């Protein structure tokens, strides 16, 4: 059995890690690839803002989960102490007696092998396999591999792979700028966002794609219109446009779900609601959508609250909440609502007056259909009138 051992901090794992491991598996004829995220690495201090070991382990599992014959091991993470590759390789060798082990290494790590703890023992357990990326590496690798062979009779394997144009440190810097999604797979990106790692914020095109995939096709135009309107209102009323854009894009992500699906989401997120009155099932999407936006996409509490109240409004709304409530009402595709132009004009003149007008229009509509008025909406109107 031929086993590759691929260690690293994976902080975070990216497509370069995945592609390199796939190339190594092919060129070395591996039967199994074991990915080993380090817990407390001996060779370097982890940078500020590094997620805890358990979250780096889960990121690696998300990153590598679709690769065949690949196992992400917690052997170093679970140790809860500084770990050394010689110990990890020894444990793997004992777990797979008779297997041929290959230690997958980047050029810099390979060229420092003789500084590693008990490296002579390590190289008796596992054959080094270095990623050769360009001609600049060749002379150094040839020289070092010759020295290792003379000293220890170790034959280095060379894995020829192209340079992937990203490093984990570069990716960490990109994520808060809403960049870098092209260097990371969707499941890993979702995990990073949902757990609010690295200060990451979702890239706009990616976020729209995710949100639109959760909608009925005939609702996409409305959500796009709501985003445009929310940005205009944010500029008019001095609100962070990024917050307005996020809330607008995500405000209807659970709109098409049935009542049972809404209730399942609410239960999973610890949201409790009282008995629903007739007609109030249509209001569930604002609550479940808020919970899902926060857990899936890592939106701030302020954005989550704007989604949470975009249908009913509430007393003492933030300016962002008012903007999303009004944008949802007046976006350009809403041309079949009586008095909509009056509401549109009010939205840019007096936002409070616009919210009151919107609530009155809604209450008038639902009462005309024999539905009891929503208590939260009545409270919101009363608050604004005082």
C-alpha positions as CSV (number, residue, x, y, z in Angstrom):
1,X,0.0,0.0,0.0
2,X,1.4,3.4,-1.0
3,X,0.3,6.2,1.4
4,X,0.9,9.9,1.0
5,X,1.1,12.1,4.2
6,X,0.2,15.7,3.5
7,X,0.7,17.9,6.6
8,X,0.3,21.7,7.1
9,X,-1.6,24.3,9.0
10,X,-4.2,24.6,6.2
11,X,-5.0,28.2,7.4
12,X,-7.1,28.1,5.3
13,X,-7.0,25.2,2.9
14,X,-7.3,26.3,-0.7
15,X,-7.5,24.9,-4.2
16,X,-3.7,24.9,-4.5
17,X,-3.6,22.3,-1.6
18,X,-6.2,20.2,-3.3
19,X,-4.6,20.3,-6.8
20,X,-1.2,19.5,-5.4
21,X,-2.4,16.5,-3.5
22,X,-4.3,15.2,-6.6
23,X,-1.2,15.5,-8.7
24,X,0.9,13.8,-6.0
25,X,-1.6,10.9,-5.8
26,X,-1.4,10.4,-9.5
27,X,2.3,10.7,-10.0
28,X,3.2,8.6,-6.9
29,X,0.5,6.0,-7.5
30,X,-1.0,6.5,-4.0
31,X,-3.6,4.2,-2.7
32,X,-4.4,6.6,0.2
33,X,-3.8,10.2,0.9
34,X,-3.8,11.2,4.6
35,X,-4.2,14.9,5.2
36,X,-2.9,16.0,8.6
37,X,-3.7,19.5,9.8
38,X,-1.2,20.5,12.5
39,X,-2.3,21.5,16.0
40,X,0.6,23.4,17.4
41,X,3.2,23.4,14.6
42,X,6.8,23.3,15.8
43,X,8.3,25.2,12.9
44,X,6.3,28.5,13.1
45,X,4.0,30.5,15.2
46,X,0.4,30.8,13.9
47,X,-0.6,34.3,12.9
48,X,-3.1,36.4,14.9
49,X,-6.7,35.5,14.0
50,X,-5.9,31.9,13.3
51,X,-9.0,29.8,14.0
52,X,-8.8,27.2,16.7
53,X,-7.4,23.8,15.7
54,X,-10.9,22.1,15.6
55,X,-12.1,24.7,13.1
56,X,-9.0,24.3,10.9
57,X,-9.6,20.5,11.0
58,X,-13.2,21.0,9.9
59,X,-12.1,23.4,7.1
60,X,-9.7,20.7,5.9
61,X,-12.5,18.1,5.9
62,X,-14.7,20.4,3.9
63,X,-11.9,21.1,1.4
64,X,-10.8,17.5,0.8
65,X,-14.1,15.7,1.3
66,X,-14.7,15.1,-2.4
67,X,-11.3,13.5,-3.1
68,X,-11.3,9.8,-3.5
69,X,-9.1,7.7,-1.2
70,X,-8.4,10.7,1.0
71,X,-8.7,10.8,4.8
72,X,-8.3,14.0,6.9
73,X,-6.7,12.9,10.2
74,X,-7.0,14.6,13.6
75,X,-3.9,12.8,14.8
76,X,-2.1,16.1,15.5
77,X,-5.1,18.3,16.4
78,X,-6.3,15.8,19.0
79,X,-2.8,15.8,20.7
80,X,-3.4,19.3,22.1
81,X,0.3,19.8,22.3
82,X,3.2,20.6,20.0
83,X,3.6,17.8,17.6
84,X,6.4,16.5,15.4
85,X,6.2,14.9,12.0
86,X,8.4,12.0,13.1
87,X,5.8,11.0,15.7
88,X,2.9,11.4,13.2
89,X,4.6,9.4,10.6
90,X,5.5,6.7,13.1
91,X,1.9,6.4,14.2
92,X,0.6,6.1,10.7
93,X,3.3,3.5,9.9
94,X,2.1,1.5,12.9
95,X,-1.5,1.8,11.8
96,X,-0.7,0.6,8.3
97,X,2.0,-2.1,8.8
98,X,4.0,-2.8,5.6
99,X,2.8,0.4,3.8
100,X,5.2,2.6,1.9
101,X,4.9,6.1,3.2
102,X,5.6,9.3,1.2
103,X,5.9,12.7,3.0
104,X,4.5,15.4,0.7
105,X,6.5,18.7,1.0
106,X,6.8,22.1,-0.6
107,X,10.3,23.1,-1.7
108,X,11.0,25.3,1.3
109,X,10.0,22.7,3.8
110,X,12.0,20.0,1.9
111,X,15.1,22.1,1.9
112,X,14.9,22.4,5.7
113,X,14.4,18.7,6.5
114,X,17.7,18.4,8.3
115,X,16.5,20.9,10.9
116,X,13.5,18.8,11.8
117,X,13.3,16.8,15.0
118,X,14.8,13.3,14.5
119,X,14.8,13.8,10.7
120,X,17.0,10.7,10.2
121,X,14.4,8.5,11.9
122,X,11.6,10.3,9.9
123,X,13.3,9.6,6.6
124,X,13.6,5.9,7.5
125,X,9.8,5.9,8.0
126,X,8.7,8.0,5.0
127,X,10.2,8.9,1.6
128,X,10.2,12.6,0.9
129,X,8.2,13.7,-2.1
130,X,8.8,17.4,-3.0
131,X,6.6,19.5,-5.2
132,X,8.8,20.8,-8.1
133,X,7.1,23.8,-9.6
134,X,9.7,25.7,-11.7
135,X,13.3,25.8,-12.9
136,X,14.3,28.0,-10.0
137,X,13.7,25.1,-7.6
138,X,15.5,22.5,-9.6
139,X,19.2,23.1,-8.7
140,X,18.4,23.5,-5.0
141,X,16.3,20.3,-5.0
142,X,18.9,18.3,-6.9
143,X,21.7,19.4,-4.6
144,X,19.8,18.7,-1.4
145,X,18.5,15.3,-2.6
146,X,22.0,14.3,-3.5
147,X,23.2,15.2,0.0
148,X,20.4,13.2,1.6
149,X,21.2,10.2,-0.6
150,X,24.9,10.3,0.3
151,X,24.1,10.7,4.0
152,X,21.1,8.4,4.5
153,X,20.6,6.6,1.2
154,X,17.3,8.4,0.9
155,X,15.9,8.7,-2.6
156,X,13.7,11.8,-3.0
157,X,10.6,11.6,-5.2
158,X,9.9,14.7,-7.2
159,X,6.2,15.6,-7.9
160,X,5.9,17.9,-10.9
161,X,3.1,20.4,-10.4
162,X,2.3,23.9,-11.7
163,X,2.4,26.9,-9.4
164,X,-1.1,27.7,-8.0
165,X,-1.3,31.5,-7.8
166,X,-2.3,31.8,-4.1
167,X,-1.0,31.2,-0.6
168,X,-2.9,30.9,2.6
169,X,-1.5,34.2,3.9
170,X,-2.7,36.0,0.7
171,X,-6.1,34.3,0.9
172,X,-6.5,35.4,4.6
173,X,-5.9,39.0,3.5
174,X,-8.4,38.7,0.6
175,X,-11.3,37.3,2.5
176,X,-12.3,40.4,4.5
177,X,-12.2,42.4,1.2
178,X,-14.9,40.1,-0.3
179,X,-12.3,38.5,-2.5
180,X,-10.6,35.1,-2.9
181,X,-13.6,32.8,-3.5
182,X,-12.1,31.6,-6.8
183,X,-9.3,30.0,-4.8
184,X,-11.5,28.0,-2.4
185,X,-14.3,25.5,-2.9
186,X,-17.8,26.4,-1.9
187,X,-18.2,24.1,1.1
188,X,-15.0,25.5,2.7
189,X,-16.1,29.1,1.9
190,X,-19.5,28.5,3.5
191,X,-17.8,27.1,6.6
192,X,-15.5,30.1,6.8
193,X,-18.4,32.6,6.4
194,X,-20.8,30.7,8.7
195,X,-18.2,30.6,11.5
196,X,-17.1,34.2,10.8
197,X,-13.4,33.1,10.4
198,X,-10.7,35.6,9.2
199,X,-13.2,38.4,9.1
200,X,-14.4,37.0,5.8
201,X,-17.3,38.7,4.0
202,X,-19.0,37.1,1.0
203,X,-18.1,38.1,-2.5
204,X,-21.1,39.8,-4.2
205,X,-21.4,37.7,-7.3
206,X,-21.0,34.5,-5.3
207,X,-23.6,35.6,-2.7
208,X,-26.1,36.5,-5.4
209,X,-25.6,33.1,-7.0
210,X,-26.1,31.3,-3.7
211,X,-29.2,33.4,-2.9
212,X,-30.8,33.2,-6.3
213,X,-30.4,29.4,-6.3
214,X,-32.6,29.4,-3.2
215,X,-35.4,31.3,-4.9
216,X,-38.2,30.6,-7.3
217,X,-37.2,31.9,-10.7
218,X,-39.9,34.5,-10.7
219,X,-38.6,36.1,-7.5
220,X,-35.1,36.8,-8.7
221,X,-36.1,40.0,-10.4
222,X,-37.7,41.3,-7.2
223,X,-34.6,40.5,-5.1
224,X,-32.3,42.2,-7.7
225,X,-34.6,45.3,-7.7
226,X,-34.6,45.3,-3.9
227,X,-30.8,45.3,-3.9
228,X,-30.7,48.3,-6.2
229,X,-33.3,50.2,-4.2
230,X,-31.6,49.4,-0.9
231,X,-28.4,50.9,-2.2
232,X,-30.1,54.1,-3.2
233,X,-31.8,54.4,0.1
234,X,-28.6,53.6,2.0
235,X,-26.9,56.5,0.2
236,X,-29.8,58.8,0.9
237,X,-30.0,58.0,4.6
238,X,-26.3,57.4,5.5
239,X,-26.3,53.7,6.1
240,X,-23.4,51.3,5.2
241,X,-24.1,50.2,1.7
242,X,-22.6,46.8,2.2
243,X,-25.0,46.0,5.0
244,X,-27.9,47.2,2.9
245,X,-26.7,45.1,-0.1
246,X,-26.3,41.9,2.0
247,X,-29.7,42.2,3.6
248,X,-31.4,42.9,0.3
249,X,-29.8,40.0,-1.5
250,X,-30.6,37.6,1.3
251,X,-34.0,38.8,2.6
252,X,-36.1,36.3,0.7
253,X,-33.9,33.2,0.8
254,X,-36.5,31.0,2.5
255,X,-39.5,32.6,0.8
256,X,-40.4,29.5,-1.2
257,X,-40.3,27.0,1.7
258,X,-43.4,25.4,3.1
259,X,-44.4,25.9,6.8
260,X,-42.8,22.6,7.9
261,X,-39.5,23.6,6.4
262,X,-39.6,27.0,8.1
263,X,-40.4,25.4,11.4
264,X,-37.5,23.0,11.0
265,X,-35.0,25.8,10.4
266,X,-36.4,27.7,13.4
267,X,-36.1,24.7,15.6
268,X,-32.5,24.0,14.5
269,X,-31.5,27.6,15.3
270,X,-33.3,27.8,18.6
271,X,-35.9,30.3,17.4
272,X,-39.2,30.1,19.3
273,X,-42.5,31.6,18.0
274,X,-45.9,31.5,19.5
275,X,-49.0,30.1,17.9
276,X,-49.5,31.4,14.4
277,X,-52.7,33.3,13.6
278,X,-54.4,32.7,10.2
279,X,-52.3,34.1,7.4
280,X,-49.2,34.5,9.5
281,X,-47.5,31.5,7.8
282,X,-46.4,34.0,5.1
283,X,-44.4,35.8,7.7
284,X,-42.2,32.9,8.7
285,X,-39.8,33.5,5.9
286,X,-38.5,36.7,7.5
287,X,-37.6,34.7,10.7
288,X,-36.2,31.6,9.1
289,X,-34.4,33.7,6.5
290,X,-32.7,35.8,9.2
291,X,-31.5,32.7,11.0
292,X,-30.2,31.1,7.8
293,X,-28.5,34.2,6.6
294,X,-26.6,34.4,9.9
295,X,-25.6,30.7,10.1
296,X,-24.9,30.2,6.4
297,X,-23.4,33.5,5.3
298,X,-22.2,34.9,8.6
299,X,-24.0,38.2,8.3
300,X,-23.9,40.6,11.2
301,X,-26.6,40.9,13.8
302,X,-27.7,44.2,12.3
303,X,-28.1,42.6,8.8
304,X,-29.9,39.6,10.3
305,X,-32.3,41.9,12.1
306,X,-33.0,43.9,8.9
307,X,-34.0,40.6,7.3
308,X,-35.9,39.5,10.4
309,X,-38.3,42.5,10.2
310,X,-38.5,43.3,6.5
311,X,-42.1,42.1,6.2
312,X,-43.9,43.3,9.3
313,X,-41.6,46.1,10.5
314,X,-41.4,46.5,14.3
315,X,-41.2,49.2,17.0
316,X,-37.9,51.1,17.3
317,X,-36.4,50.0,14.0
318,X,-32.8,50.8,13.1
319,X,-32.3,52.8,9.9
320,X,-31.1,49.7,8.1
321,X,-34.3,47.9,9.1
322,X,-36.4,50.7,7.7
323,X,-34.4,50.8,4.5
324,X,-34.9,47.1,3.8
325,X,-38.6,47.2,4.8
326,X,-39.1,50.1,2.3
327,X,-36.8,48.7,-0.4
328,X,-38.8,45.5,-0.4
329,X,-42.0,47.5,-0.8
330,X,-41.0,50.0,-3.5
331,X,-38.4,48.3,-5.7
332,X,-39.0,48.9,-9.5
333,X,-40.9,45.7,-10.1
334,X,-43.6,46.6,-7.6
335,X,-45.9,48.5,-10.1
336,X,-49.2,46.8,-9.2
337,X,-49.5,48.3,-5.7
338,X,-52.0,51.1,-5.2
339,X,-50.3,54.4,-4.1
340,X,-46.8,53.0,-4.8
341,X,-45.6,56.2,-6.3
342,X,-46.7,58.1,-3.1
343,X,-44.7,55.6,-1.0
344,X,-41.6,55.9,-3.3
345,X,-41.6,59.7,-3.0
346,X,-42.0,59.5,0.8
347,X,-39.1,57.1,1.1
348,X,-36.6,59.7,0.0
349,X,-38.2,62.6,1.8
350,X,-39.0,61.2,5.3
351,X,-38.2,57.5,6.0
352,X,-40.3,57.4,9.1
353,X,-43.3,58.7,7.2
354,X,-42.6,56.1,4.5
355,X,-42.6,53.2,6.9
356,X,-45.8,54.4,8.5
357,X,-47.4,54.7,5.1
358,X,-46.2,51.2,4.1
359,X,-47.6,49.7,7.3
360,X,-50.9,51.4,6.8
361,X,-51.1,50.1,3.2
362,X,-50.3,46.6,4.3
363,X,-52.8,46.6,7.1
364,X,-55.5,47.9,4.8
365,X,-54.7,45.2,2.3
366,X,-54.8,42.3,4.7
367,X,-57.9,43.5,6.5
368,X,-59.7,43.7,3.1
369,X,-58.9,40.0,2.7
370,X,-60.4,39.1,6.1
371,X,-57.0,38.5,7.7
372,X,-56.4,39.7,11.3
373,X,-53.8,42.5,11.4
374,X,-50.4,41.5,12.7
375,X,-49.7,42.7,16.2
376,X,-46.1,43.5,15.6
377,X,-47.0,45.7,12.7
378,X,-49.6,47.6,14.7
379,X,-47.0,48.1,17.5
380,X,-44.5,49.5,14.9
381,X,-47.1,51.9,13.6
382,X,-48.0,53.1,17.1
383,X,-44.3,53.6,18.0
384,X,-43.7,55.7,14.9
385,X,-46.8,57.8,15.5
386,X,-45.8,58.8,19.1
